[in-house]
Amino acid sequence: MIAPEQKARLTYDNILRLSDDPDVNNVIRFLREREIVHFQRFGECIRLCKEKMDAKNIYLTNPAFDTSKIQPRG
């Protein structure tokens, strides 16, 4: 997921080095900035997914597996 954004940024940087047309450069800069934002959002998404996967599921418990919640009968 992240590699395509990095490759696109590199391509845009190369185009900017070769181009001297201000109109083309403005469009390429916009596209490069968009790829940077996509890269950041993908990173945030991965971080949030990892946090959710590490969190305890409070909505579903299985007493057969979660023995710390079972009170001994006596």
C-alpha angles and dihedrals in degrees: 000000000000098000095068091056091050091048091049091050091052090050091050091049090052092050091050090053091054101039127082096175110109093207093053091044092053092053093046091049090052091050091047091051090049090054090051090053091048090051090052094047092049089051091051091048092052091049092050092047091051091050091050092048091051094048121096115255104239094179100061127040130166112207091204090064103028100064094162089075096050115098116215114248116236 
